[in-house]
Amino acid sequence: MKRIVIKVGSNVLTRKDGTLDVTRMSALVDQVAQLRREGLEVILVSSGAVASGRSEMKLSSCHLDTTSQRQLFSAVGQAKLINRYYELFRDHGIAVGQVLTMKENFGTRRHYLNQKNCMTVMLEHGVIPIVNENDTISVTELMFTDNDELSGLIASMMDADVLIILSNIDGIFDGPPSDATSHVIREIEQSVDLTAYIQTSKSSFGRGGMLTKTNIARKVADEGIEVIIANGKRDDILLNLLHNTDTLCTRFIPNSKPISGVKKWIAHSDGFAKGDITINDNALEVLRGAKAVSILPVGIIDVTGEFDKDDIIRIMDAAGNQIGVGKANCTSVQVKMAMGKHAGRPVVHYDYLYME
């Protein structure tokens, strides 16, 4: 059975006045229900709680700061949003379950696997998980960039075949989307540089932008998962994406060699890193080679931060660029004592190393 993760952005579910677009929401639910009837497993990562709460509260107390407003709108709106999804899917005889999560929940392997088990059980019993960040208690510094980042983590964690990111534009353009001469880039291979094409402006109601979407899509595609960025405001977009190869969108071609579940977790864990190790050019060349190798003390030239065994650490090159993430096989004190020496166990074993 094919498993897909669908991320629905704020700009898809929100009208120009900032209120929830229930008509669009209903149309998307109809499409998801059809996909379910065709035998697909679906996980829905949905924005819209803040917009839903904003329209419900019609807030006049402008004395609240941004964080307090977000918490208030989210607390009220999340209940309204999930209830709306419940009613819409109930008309199709489909049960849904709410999964509220935070970035910290992905920081340890134990919590990561606990979330995976929860959603696996839901899917096994025919329940569609509807996932959103718990904005009511998320700490600003540790929040996801937006639900694009969350959807990438969910797709990776749940071993999805496809991640569909629905925004309010048709994909990634080869110029400004407002320019009539710009065209959607239909397919993106892993080696293509998109720096010149990406618009850094953020969406009207979400926290992210096309740069975030592209970075997430790149990483998820590298893990062997197809990623599609498309316009969620187009009629029957989900059905067309999966049934019609000519549908306007941007597809990121997945890596033909999928990586392990542990490496997928590590790939998305750099935000939880407790420290850095810097390797020399010789070690970097070996790591970039065709042979699978671990990071040994002899190739390490610097250590920053304090970390324990099994903590996540960043791998840096001599120029200060991050080149990977890994799980430490020893403490920072032990690494400092051993670095530059030929003897000693691997500092990061290959099985727990993700190279970018």
N, C-alpha and C positions, 0 to 999 in steps of 0.2 A: 504493500500500500504506500502510495506517495504521500509524503508529509510536507506541508507548506506553512510558512509563517507569513502572515499578512500584517504589515504595519500601516495603520490609517492615521495620517497626520492631522494636526489641528486645523490646517487650512482646507482640508477636505471636509471635515465635519462642522466647520464654522461658517456662518453667514458673514456678510460684510459688516454687519452691526455687532459682531462678536457673539451672537447667540448660536445655539446648537441647531444644525441643519438636519432636522429629523427626516425629511424626505430623502436626502442623500444617504443617511444612515440606514433607512429602511431598504433602499435599493441595494446597498452593499450586503446587507443581511440576506436578502433574496438570492444574491449571487453566491454567497458562502454556503447557503443551504443547498443550492444546486450542486456545488462542488462536493459537498458531503454525500449527496445522492449518487454522485459518480464514483464514490469510493475513496475520496481523498480525506486525509486527516488534516484539520485546520487548527492553527493556533493564531489567535487574533491579538495583536498588540495595538491597543487603541488609545489615542489621545482624546481630548474633548472634555475631561472632567472640569478643568478650570473654566472653559467656555460655558459649560453647562451650569456651573455654580454662579458664574457672573450674571447670566440671564435670570437665574432664580432669585438672586439676592437684590439685583438692581441697586447696588451699593451707593449710598450717599455719604457714608462715613469715610471721607477721603483722608482722614487723619491716620489711617492705617498705613504702615510701611509696605513695601513691595512683598516682602516675605510673609507678613501677616495676611495680606490680601490673598496671596497664592494659597496659603494654608486654609483660609476660610472658604474660598471658592472651591478648592479641591475637596474639602471635607463634605460640603453640601453637594457639589456637582458629581462626585464619584458615586454617591448613592443614587442620584437621579440617572446618571449614565448607565450604570449596570442594570438598573430596573428597566430602562428603556430597551437595552439589549435583551434582557430576559423576556420581556413581552413580545418583542419582534421575533426572536428565535422560537418562542413557545408556539407561535402560529404555524411553525414548520415542524413542530414536534421534536425540537432539538433542545437539549439541556445545556446550560452554560454555567461556568463557575468563575468566580472572580479571583485573580491572583494579583495582589499588591506586593511589590517588592522594592528594595532599595539597593543601591550600588554596593553597600557593605555586605549584602547577602551573597555576593559573588566573590568575596575576598578570600574565603577559605574553601578548600575542597569539600569539606563536610557540608557546609551550608549550600554550596553549589549542587552537590549530588542530592541533597534533600529537596531542593526546588525541582530538580529534574525528575525525581521519583514522584513528587506530587502531580506534576503535569502528565507524566506517563500514565499514572493510574487514571487520571481524568480521561485521557484519550482512549484508554483501553475500555472504559465504560461509556463511551459515546458522548462524553461531555466536551464542549469546546472551551478551552481555557481563554479567558479574556484578561490580558495582562496590562498593567499600567504601573508607573512608578508611584510610590506612596508619598505624594507631595506634602501630605499633612505633617509628616515627621522627618522627611529627608533633610539632612544638613546641607546647606547651600554648597559648601566646598566639596562635598562628596556626592553631589547629584549627578545623574547622567547628563551628558551634553543635551540630549533630548531623547525622545523615544526611538530615534534612529539607532542610537547606540544600544539602547535596551533591546531592540528587535534583533540586532546583530548578535548580541549575547544569547538571546533566546534561541535563535536559529542554530547557532553553534552548539549550544548546550543540548538541544533536543535532536541533533543530527538531522536537521531538515534537508530536504532535497532542493527546495527553492525558498528564497526570501523575496517577497514582493513589498517594495516601499512605495506607498501611494502618497503623492504630493499633489500640488496644484499646478504643476507644469509637466510636460510630456516626457521629460528625461534630461539628459545632459546635452547642452547645445555646444556647437563649435564657435559660438560667439554670444553676445548678449541676447537672451531670450526675446527681448522687446524689439530686436532688430529683425526686420522681415527677411533679410538675407541669411540669417542664422538657421542652421538645420540641426535636428536631433542626431546625435551620434548613436547609431543603432546597436553596435556591438563594440565592446572594449576588451581587448586582450590584456594579459597581465603586465606586459612590458610597456604599454602605452603611457606616455607622460601627459597628464591632463591639466597641469598647472596653469597653462595659459587660458584654459576654457572655463575654469570654475569661478563662479560668482560668489564672493564672500559675504554678501548681505544675508541677514537672517529673515526667517519667515515672519509674517505679520503677527501670528498668534503663538507659534512654537518658539522653542529656544534655539533651535539649530538652523542650518542652512544647507546649501548644496555641497559646500566643502565637507561638512560633517557626513552627509549621505555618501559622498564619494569615498572618503576615508574608511567608513564602515564597510561599504560595498567591496572595496579592495581587499580588506582583511578577510571578510567572510568568503569571498570568491577564492582567495588563496587557500582556504581550508576545504575546498572542494564543493562548495555550495553555490548554485547559480543565484545571482542577484538581479532583480529587475526593478528599475525606477520608472514609474509611470504616473499618469494623471488620473487621480482618483475621482475627479469630477466628470470624467467621460462616462457615458452610459455603457453598462455591461463590460466595464474595463477588465474585471477579473476573469470573466468567461472568455473574453477575446484574447487576453494574454496567454491563457493556457490552451486555447483551441485554434488560434489564428497566429501563425508566425509572422504575419505582416503587420500586426498591431503596433502602432507607434509607441516606442518606449526605448529605453537604453538597457541592454543586457550585458552584464559582466560575465565573461566566460570563466567557468570554474577551473581550478587546478585539477588536472587529471589524476593526481596522486593525493587523495584525501589524507589528512593527518589524524593522529589518534585523539581520543576524547580528552586525555590529559593535556596534550599539547594545545587543543582548542581552548581549554580553560586557561592555560598559561598565556596564550596569545592575547586574551582580553584582560589580563590581570596587571598590566604595567601601572595602572593607577593605584595599586595597593603595594607597590614596591617599597621595601624598607631600606634599601641602599643600592649602590652601584658598584660594579667591578669594571675596570678598564683593561682591555687586552691589547697586546702589541700587534704590529702589522702581520707578523708571521703567523700568529694564532688566528687572526682574522682570515688570512688567505686559506688556512687549513679548514676553518669552519665554513667558508664559502665553497669549498671543494665538493666533489661528488660523493665522497665517503662520509658516512655518519660518524661524527666524533664528539667527544665531550670536551668541556673546558677544563684544562689542567692548570695547576699552580704556576708552571713554568711560563705560561703565556700571559700572566696577569701582571700589570705594572702599577695598578693603583686600586685602592678600596675606599669608598666613602660611605658614610652612614653606619649604623649599628644594626646588625641583623642576626637572627638565630637560624639554626638548621631548619629547613623546610619553609623559610620565609621566601617571598617573591623578591627577586632583585633584577635590576636593569643591567643589560650588557652594553658597554660603551666602547667605541673605537678610540684610537689615540688622539683623534681630532675632536673628541667630545660629542660625537653623534651617537644616538641610541641605535643599536643594530639588532637588539633582541631582548628577550625576557626569559628568565629561568627560575627554577626553584633551587635555592641554595642547599648544598649537600653538607655544609658545615657553617660555623659561625663566622662573623666578620673578623673576630680576633684570630681564629685559626687560619683564615685566608691571609691575613697580614703576615702571620708568622711563616706561611708556606710559599707566598708568591715569589715567583722567579726561580724556584727550586724545581728540579726534575722529579724528585720523589714526592709522594703524597697522592691521596685519592682525588678523583675529579671534584672540582668545586661545583660544577653544574653538569649533571649527567645528561647525555644526549636525549634520553627518554623524557626529560623534564626541561628541555630547551626549545624555545621557539625563536627562529631567526627571521627578521623582517625582510 
